[in-house]
Amino acid sequence: MELGIDQFLETLTLGDMVLIRYLLTDHPELLFYSAVKHVLDEGVNVIIVDAFSTFHVFTTMLKFSGRDVTFLKNLPTVRIGGLVQEGKVVATINPFNDVSIFAQELSRKIKDIATPGTMIFFLGAGKLLSIWENNPYDLSRFFIEIIMKTRITKEFRSVVFANAGVLKPETFEKLEFYIPIIVELKDGGKKAEILKHVHPRFVGLGVVP
């Protein structure tokens, strides 16, 4: 059985966080595009958290595939590092600060612009985690300060895109441990499979953009 991206997103409640796992050969921008478009059509506010210009990579690939990305360029974006600016940047955060300072600043910026029920799309999480993966203490603080606190406050829903290929396997395993819902891209990104979900009945189902 397969779920459309709209049906899948309807399984999420406030505080839920989804990890979209992909590899360099995949096209995660396809799922991202469909998900953002559906959420906006439903009248839900969207915030992009863009680590190291991943948003620009996504929009570039989407343009090459013939899709209209005009609406993406108007989305409020919190920029974390990177050389190319994409979206309507409302804040820029230095990823090389102390982890706790970074986490506090990111949380504050998001709360400043978010409304109840906002959907956050975090792009380039793998690149960001690679900064701290050789320091277990900093890595643990990141998971607690960003992921656990976001889930506990239950103010938003979050979709995190992470390239598994840029991290050590053990680092990605930790990320998967902290995030309650995991979706893995298949067939280059044309479809996906739910590997983990807070509601077990969804595990094993497919998701199509």
C-alpha positions as a Markdown table, in Angstrom:
| # | Residue | x | y | z |
|---|---|---|---|---|
| 1 | Met | 0.0 | 0.0 | 0.0 |
| 2 | Glu | 1.2 | 3.5 | -0.8 |
| 3 | Leu | 0.3 | 6.9 | 0.7 |
| 4 | Gly | 0.3 | 10.1 | -1.2 |
| 5 | Ile | 2.5 | 12.8 | 0.4 |
| 6 | Asp | -0.7 | 14.5 | 1.5 |
| 7 | Gln | -2.0 | 11.4 | 3.3 |
| 8 | Phe | 1.4 | 10.9 | 5.0 |
| 9 | Leu | 1.6 | 14.4 | 6.3 |
| 10 | Glu | -1.9 | 14.0 | 7.8 |
| 11 | Thr | -0.5 | 11.3 | 10.1 |
| 12 | Leu | 1.7 | 13.9 | 11.8 |
| 13 | Thr | 0.6 | 15.8 | 14.9 |
| 14 | Leu | 2.2 | 18.7 | 16.7 |
| 15 | Gly | 5.6 | 17.7 | 18.1 |
| 16 | Asp | 6.2 | 15.0 | 15.4 |
| 17 | Met | 9.5 | 15.0 | 13.6 |
| 18 | Val | 10.2 | 13.1 | 10.4 |
| 19 | Leu | 13.6 | 12.2 | 9.1 |
| 20 | Ile | 13.9 | 11.8 | 5.3 |
| 21 | Arg | 16.9 | 9.6 | 4.7 |
| 22 | Tyr | 18.6 | 9.8 | 1.3 |
| 23 | Leu | 21.8 | 9.2 | -0.5 |
| 24 | Leu | 23.8 | 11.3 | -3.0 |
| 25 | Thr | 22.3 | 9.5 | -5.9 |
| 26 | Asp | 18.7 | 10.3 | -4.8 |
| 27 | His | 16.5 | 13.3 | -5.6 |
| 28 | Pro | 15.1 | 14.4 | -2.2 |
| 29 | Glu | 13.9 | 17.6 | -3.8 |
| 30 | Leu | 11.0 | 15.8 | -5.4 |
| 31 | Leu | 9.5 | 14.8 | -2.0 |
| 32 | Phe | 10.4 | 18.2 | -0.6 |
| 33 | Tyr | 8.6 | 20.0 | -3.4 |
| 34 | Ser | 5.4 | 18.0 | -3.1 |
| 35 | Ala | 5.4 | 18.2 | 0.7 |
| 36 | Val | 5.8 | 22.0 | 0.8 |
| 37 | Lys | 3.3 | 22.6 | -1.9 |
| 38 | His | 0.7 | 20.5 | -0.1 |
| 39 | Val | 1.3 | 22.2 | 3.2 |
| 40 | Leu | 1.0 | 25.7 | 1.7 |
| 41 | Asp | -2.2 | 24.7 | -0.2 |
| 42 | Glu | -3.6 | 23.7 | 3.2 |
| 43 | Gly | -2.9 | 27.2 | 4.5 |
| 44 | Val | -0.1 | 26.1 | 6.9 |
| 45 | Asn | 2.8 | 28.4 | 7.5 |
| 46 | Val | 6.2 | 27.0 | 6.4 |
| 47 | Ile | 9.7 | 27.8 | 7.6 |
| 48 | Ile | 12.9 | 26.6 | 5.8 |
| 49 | Val | 16.0 | 25.9 | 7.9 |
| 50 | Asp | 18.8 | 25.8 | 5.3 |
| 51 | Ala | 22.1 | 24.3 | 6.3 |
| 52 | Phe | 25.0 | 25.1 | 3.9 |
| 53 | Ser | 23.0 | 26.2 | 0.9 |
| 54 | Thr | 21.1 | 22.9 | 0.6 |
| 55 | Phe | 17.9 | 24.9 | -0.3 |
| 56 | His | 19.7 | 26.3 | -3.3 |
| 57 | Val | 20.7 | 22.8 | -4.4 |
| 58 | Phe | 17.1 | 21.6 | -4.1 |
| 59 | Thr | 15.7 | 24.6 | -6.1 |
| 60 | Thr | 18.3 | 24.3 | -8.8 |
| 61 | Met | 17.5 | 20.6 | -9.3 |
| 62 | Leu | 13.8 | 21.4 | -9.4 |
| 63 | Lys | 14.3 | 24.0 | -12.1 |
| 64 | Phe | 16.3 | 21.6 | -14.2 |
| 65 | Ser | 13.3 | 19.2 | -13.9 |
| 66 | Gly | 10.9 | 21.9 | -15.2 |
| 67 | Arg | 9.1 | 22.7 | -12.0 |
| 68 | Asp | 8.1 | 26.2 | -11.0 |
| 69 | Val | 10.1 | 27.2 | -7.9 |
| 70 | Thr | 8.9 | 30.8 | -7.6 |
| 71 | Phe | 6.8 | 30.1 | -4.5 |
| 72 | Leu | 9.8 | 28.5 | -2.8 |
| 73 | Lys | 11.8 | 31.7 | -3.1 |
| 74 | Asn | 9.3 | 33.6 | -1.0 |
| 75 | Leu | 9.4 | 31.2 | 2.0 |
| 76 | Pro | 10.9 | 32.6 | 5.3 |
| 77 | Thr | 14.3 | 31.0 | 5.6 |
| 78 | Val | 16.7 | 30.6 | 8.5 |
| 79 | Arg | 20.2 | 30.3 | 7.0 |
| 80 | Ile | 22.9 | 28.2 | 8.6 |
| 81 | Gly | 26.3 | 28.8 | 6.9 |
| 82 | Gly | 26.7 | 28.3 | 3.1 |
| 83 | Leu | 27.7 | 30.5 | 0.3 |
| 84 | Val | 24.5 | 30.9 | -1.6 |
| 85 | Gln | 21.4 | 32.6 | -0.3 |
| 86 | Glu | 18.0 | 31.1 | -1.2 |
| 87 | Gly | 14.5 | 31.9 | 0.0 |
| 88 | Lys | 13.5 | 35.0 | 2.0 |
| 89 | Val | 16.3 | 34.9 | 4.6 |
| 90 | Val | 15.0 | 36.2 | 7.9 |
| 91 | Ala | 18.0 | 35.2 | 10.0 |
| 92 | Thr | 21.6 | 33.9 | 9.6 |
| 93 | Ile | 23.2 | 31.7 | 12.2 |
| 94 | Asn | 26.8 | 30.8 | 12.6 |
| 95 | Pro | 27.0 | 26.9 | 12.8 |
| 96 | Phe | 30.5 | 27.1 | 14.3 |
| 97 | Asn | 29.4 | 28.6 | 17.6 |
| 98 | Asp | 29.2 | 26.5 | 20.8 |
| 99 | Val | 26.5 | 23.9 | 20.3 |
| 100 | Ser | 24.3 | 25.2 | 23.1 |
| 101 | Ile | 24.6 | 28.8 | 21.8 |
| 102 | Phe | 23.8 | 27.6 | 18.3 |
| 103 | Ala | 20.7 | 25.7 | 19.5 |
| 104 | Gln | 19.4 | 28.5 | 21.6 |
| 105 | Glu | 19.8 | 31.0 | 18.7 |
| 106 | Leu | 18.1 | 28.7 | 16.2 |
| 107 | Ser | 15.2 | 28.0 | 18.6 |
| 108 | Arg | 14.8 | 31.7 | 19.2 |
| 109 | Lys | 14.8 | 32.7 | 15.6 |
| 110 | Ile | 12.2 | 30.0 | 14.7 |
| 111 | Lys | 9.9 | 31.0 | 17.6 |
| 112 | Asp | 10.2 | 34.7 | 16.5 |
| 113 | Ile | 8.6 | 33.9 | 13.1 |
| 114 | Ala | 6.6 | 30.8 | 13.7 |
| 115 | Thr | 2.9 | 30.5 | 14.3 |
| 116 | Pro | 1.1 | 27.6 | 16.1 |
| 117 | Gly | 1.2 | 24.6 | 13.8 |
| 118 | Thr | 4.0 | 25.8 | 11.6 |
| 119 | Met | 5.7 | 23.2 | 9.5 |
| 120 | Ile | 9.5 | 23.3 | 9.6 |
| 121 | Phe | 11.6 | 21.9 | 6.7 |
| 122 | Phe | 15.2 | 21.4 | 7.8 |
| 123 | Leu | 17.5 | 20.9 | 4.8 |
| 124 | Gly | 21.1 | 19.7 | 5.0 |
| 125 | Ala | 21.0 | 18.1 | 8.5 |
| 126 | Gly | 23.8 | 15.7 | 7.5 |
| 127 | Lys | 26.1 | 18.5 | 6.6 |
| 128 | Leu | 25.4 | 20.3 | 9.9 |
| 129 | Leu | 25.9 | 17.2 | 12.0 |
| 130 | Ser | 29.3 | 16.5 | 10.3 |
| 131 | Ile | 30.7 | 19.5 | 12.3 |
| 132 | Trp | 30.2 | 17.7 | 15.6 |
| 133 | Glu | 30.3 | 14.0 | 14.8 |
| 134 | Asn | 33.9 | 13.6 | 16.1 |
| 135 | Asn | 32.9 | 15.1 | 19.4 |
| 136 | Pro | 30.3 | 12.8 | 21.1 |
| 137 | Tyr | 29.6 | 15.4 | 23.8 |
| 138 | Asp | 28.7 | 18.1 | 21.4 |
| 139 | Leu | 26.7 | 15.7 | 19.2 |
| 140 | Ser | 24.6 | 14.6 | 22.2 |
| 141 | Arg | 24.0 | 18.2 | 23.2 |
| 142 | Phe | 22.8 | 19.0 | 19.6 |
| 143 | Phe | 20.3 | 16.1 | 19.8 |
| 144 | Ile | 19.0 | 17.1 | 23.2 |
| 145 | Glu | 18.9 | 20.9 | 22.6 |
| 146 | Ile | 17.4 | 20.8 | 19.1 |
| 147 | Ile | 15.5 | 17.5 | 18.6 |
| 148 | Met | 14.3 | 16.6 | 22.0 |
| 149 | Lys | 13.2 | 20.1 | 23.1 |
| 150 | Thr | 11.4 | 20.6 | 19.8 |
| 151 | Arg | 9.5 | 17.4 | 20.3 |
| 152 | Ile | 8.7 | 18.1 | 23.9 |
| 153 | Thr | 7.3 | 21.6 | 23.3 |
| 154 | Lys | 4.8 | 20.3 | 20.6 |
| 155 | Glu | 4.6 | 23.7 | 18.9 |
| 156 | Phe | 5.6 | 22.6 | 15.4 |
| 157 | Arg | 5.8 | 19.7 | 13.0 |
| 158 | Ser | 9.3 | 19.2 | 11.4 |
| 159 | Val | 10.6 | 17.4 | 8.4 |
| 160 | Val | 14.4 | 16.9 | 8.4 |
| 161 | Phe | 16.2 | 16.0 | 5.2 |
| 162 | Ala | 19.6 | 14.3 | 5.8 |
| 163 | Asn | 22.1 | 12.7 | 3.4 |
| 164 | Ala | 23.2 | 9.5 | 5.1 |
| 165 | Gly | 26.3 | 9.4 | 2.9 |
| 166 | Val | 28.0 | 12.5 | 4.4 |
| 167 | Leu | 28.0 | 11.0 | 8.0 |
| 168 | Lys | 29.6 | 8.1 | 9.7 |
| 169 | Pro | 27.1 | 5.2 | 10.0 |
| 170 | Glu | 27.1 | 5.4 | 13.8 |
| 171 | Thr | 26.3 | 9.2 | 13.7 |
| 172 | Phe | 23.3 | 8.6 | 11.5 |
| 173 | Glu | 22.2 | 5.8 | 13.7 |
| 174 | Lys | 22.1 | 8.2 | 16.6 |
| 175 | Leu | 20.0 | 10.7 | 14.5 |
| 176 | Glu | 17.6 | 7.9 | 13.7 |
| 177 | Phe | 17.3 | 7.0 | 17.4 |
| 178 | Tyr | 16.2 | 10.5 | 18.4 |
| 179 | Ile | 13.7 | 11.0 | 15.6 |
| 180 | Pro | 10.4 | 9.1 | 15.9 |
| 181 | Ile | 9.5 | 8.8 | 12.2 |
| 182 | Ile | 11.9 | 7.8 | 9.5 |
| 183 | Val | 11.2 | 7.7 | 5.7 |
| 184 | Glu | 13.8 | 6.3 | 3.3 |
| 185 | Leu | 13.9 | 7.4 | -0.3 |
| 186 | Lys | 13.7 | 4.6 | -2.9 |
| 187 | Asp | 14.1 | 4.4 | -6.7 |
| 188 | Gly | 16.2 | 7.6 | -6.8 |
| 189 | Gly | 13.6 | 9.6 | -4.9 |
| 190 | Lys | 10.5 | 8.7 | -7.0 |
| 191 | Lys | 9.0 | 7.0 | -4.0 |
| 192 | Ala | 9.8 | 6.3 | -0.3 |
| 193 | Glu | 9.2 | 3.8 | 2.4 |
| 194 | Ile | 8.2 | 4.4 | 6.1 |
| 195 | Leu | 10.8 | 2.6 | 8.2 |
| 196 | Lys | 9.7 | 3.9 | 11.6 |
| 197 | His | 6.6 | 5.6 | 12.9 |
| 198 | Val | 4.9 | 6.5 | 16.2 |
| 199 | His | 1.9 | 4.5 | 14.9 |
| 200 | Pro | 3.3 | 1.1 | 13.9 |
| 201 | Arg | 0.5 | 0.5 | 11.4 |
| 202 | Phe | 2.2 | 2.8 | 9.0 |
| 203 | Val | 5.6 | 1.0 | 9.1 |
| 204 | Gly | 6.4 | -0.6 | 5.7 |
| 205 | Leu | 4.0 | 1.6 | 3.7 |
| 206 | Gly | 5.2 | 3.5 | 0.7 |
| 207 | Val | 5.0 | 7.2 | 0.2 |
| 208 | Val | 4.9 | 8.9 | -3.2 |
| 209 | Pro | 5.6 | 12.6 | -3.9 |
